[in-house]
């Protein structure tokens, strides 16, 4: 049982790699963090706020992550606490207070994988899904991409545990999945087939 969190700004490759790892790791389970396919995950985007997303993470932790880990499954968590904490509005005092309380209900990952990609390649990837309002904002505001990356890295650097930055710039999904799988095997070869 290994709890692996995949973090990073939109279109860095988290979801593609998580799904690729799920097919290669025996007993692995993919879990989407924000806007999940749970009742709260369907409601939270309609009223986006730190409180709604924090509640979603607590729900996922209690209903999906903890039970799966008790069954000795490996969890591949696509977005977790850092995604909520790095959002611009999370800097407000009341949102910091919400996140402080939320952390008591969340789990520390065994491995934190932070995915990044060059700004130009990220924008090219975002353009493929430009009807997404948030993606359109990032395309038109590259400075926000840099600001969000800076906030993500602040959380990444503060994390105490196994952590890796994975740059997907110019790399195929298969290559990134294979190299990430090798890294996980080196750390947890006893738990992963």
Secondary structure, DSSP 8 states (H G I E B T S, - for coil): --EEEEE-STTSSHHHHHHHHHHHSTTEEEEE-TT-SSHHHHHHGGG--HHHHHHHHHHHIIIIIHHHHHTT-EEEEES-HHHHHTSGGGGSHHHHHHHHHHGGGS---SEEEEEE--HHHHHHHHHTTTTSHHHHHHHH-HHHHHHHHHHHHHHHHH--SEEEEEE-TT--HHHHHHHHHHHHHHHHTTT--
